[in-house]
Amino acid sequence: ILGLARDVAVLNRLPLNIPDIDFMDEHIDDCIDVALYDGEGCPRYASRIVKGVNVNATTPNWMAQRLLRSGIRSIDPIVDITNYVLLELGQPMHAFDLAKIDGGIVIRKAEPEETLVLLDEQEVTLREDTTVIADHKGALAIAGIMGGLASGVTSSTTDIVFESAHFAPQFIAGKARSYGLHTDSSHRFERGVDTAMQEIAIERATQLLLEICGGEAGPIQIVEAGEEEAQPRQVTLAKTKVNDYLGINISNDDVLEILELLGLEKFDESESNWSFYIPSWRFDISLDVDLVEEVARIYGYNNLPSVTPTAVLAIEPHDESHRKLPAVRQQLVARDYREAITYSFVDQKVLSEFDSLDHSVSLANPISSDMGVMRTNLVAGLVNAVKRNSARQQSRIRLFETGLSFVKASDDVVQVKQLAMITAGTEFAEDWHGNSKAADFFSLKGDLESLLPKSCVFKPSTRMGFHPGQTADIFVDGKLVGFIGTIHPTTVKTLDLVPGVAFAQVELETVLSVGVPSFKGVSKFPEVRRDLAFIVKRDVTSGALTATIDTLLNDSEIYQGVGVFDVYEGEAIDKQRKSIALGLTFRHNSRTLNDEEVNDCVNTVIDGLSETYEATLRN
């Protein structure tokens, strides 16, 4: 109620009427010994003995009605008074029967296997991290939560001990729930109470007790954990910060008036700042922005004007030689791939099928046995994704992932951003055409080439876990940037995969770096095409032939390009050789070609391939 009254007084610019509390002289000298051993959990503990109390007196109707309207049932005068002070001042209190306390009060942590029967007659085993109020025999109450049955006030009680303490929120938070409890006291202590309210609350409770039940009060005894008196918190607020944060113009006089009405005491002022002492009941204020919030709250959020947001927009230059990762993702999604996100730590058994564990980084404390090493490539995670999807009757799997690979290099770990793709099952989704062609190395290669620069070259290679005849390293401008391959049948069987799984991985920067496009008009002069079929050894690839032709005719101004349109092995050709048919195109931008210059280029190709690959023209 006191907290609400403070806010109502500030909002209406009215004086605050605090209940008259008589700080009475002691009638008796009796005190109870208090030993504070848990200063962190209980920084401040106040107590007072009141003797000759008539607990059978009747709670006044005005108090019972106010408690009832607040949802609290009247029980007896002692309990009603502590509940009333809780509502009025926000300070939880408890009353012990003095006759049931052995030797004095001890604030300590619970002992191992210590038990306590609570006021609700529930017996609990106390955890060792729980602060308890005890006497020399054992625990009397769980601090800040609930008292014990054995030390509670009964109809035969004549002498009581009032407890009014400050229990640290971090030591109360969650404790009540851990014992299956929720009390008004725990609710407030968890959220924080006024650190200076203990003496005032105990005086107010004593005043009400003597009015209703009579008795004689002893002195208030306060025990604190620290020897030095706690100093009020200080916060400095820049005079411009309120208007800067709220976007309105509130005068300095109005800001100062609001903060002082809220109980803050200004102790210093400069040309640009105010410095305030924060009252003990505002334990939620610790930063200057908290003061800005208080000003806005009292000023009225509804009084803040609505303003259309403004922003300074700048057009950033577009780098045509570098594309954004979202564009790459979108391109793969357009090709019917789905993005996968797998863990960076993988099963070493799976990784060892594709790479030596000597290159991997082992985890000192893995979260599980199948996540013991960092991935040296992205294949292990995507292979598991394929296995998981195929086990759920997915007949067409097309996944991609971007992420880091971690490769051990001497005393360092090399981290490279990679793009990986994997396919399994059918190449196309089921449709009425009935096209059930299986995805393979070449379908994956086609998708990958759509992302790579035109200068990329695929060269046959061998890699652990991949088919030796269906694996290639990928080079761009002579630099190895990745690889592509079909997983070896033996590895497929070991890992229990579906057959025909193809995988590719390239450095992500290679995909993101693209050449600046250039444009030229189509020549109006006719194109000349010459088809040549060469007999070569079976290990010579068509890619090697076309790359060599590009090199041979690199300086020619009429050469347009070369393509492969047929590969033949069979009758009329040596079993150790094969036929590769190539189509060469020629065109000039400003004139019609003649046979002589075209023949010169063709002869250059024939001689070059003959010298390099022992290639002969097929009759």
Secondary structure, DSSP 8 states (H G I E B T S, - for coil): -HHHHHHHHHHTT-------------S------EEE--TTT-SEEEEEEEES--TTS---HHHHHHHHHTT-----HHHHHHHHHHHHHS---EEEEGGG--S-EEEEE--TT-EEEBTTS-EEE--TT-EEEE-SSSEEEETTTEEBSTTS--TT---EEEEEEE--HHHHTTHHHHTT---HHHHHHHH---TT-HHHHHHHHHHHHHHHH--EE---EEEESSSS-----EEEEETTHHHHHHSS---HHHHHHHHHHTT-EEEEE-SSEEEEE--TT-TT--SHHHHHHHHHHHH-GGGS---------------TTB--HHHHHHHHHHTT-EE----SEE-HHHHTTTS-GGGS-B-SS-SSTT--EE-SSSHHHHHHHHHHHHTTT-SEEEEEEEEEEEEEETTEEEEEEEEEEEEEEBSS---TT----B--HHHHHHHHHTTS-TTEEEEE---TTEEEEEEEEEEETTEEEEEEEEE-HHHHHHTT--S--EEEEEEHHHHHB----------SS--EEEEEEEEEETT--HHHHHHHHHHHTTT-SSEEEEEEEEEE-STTS-TTEEEEEEEEEE--SSS---HHHHHHHHHHHHHHHHHHH--EE--
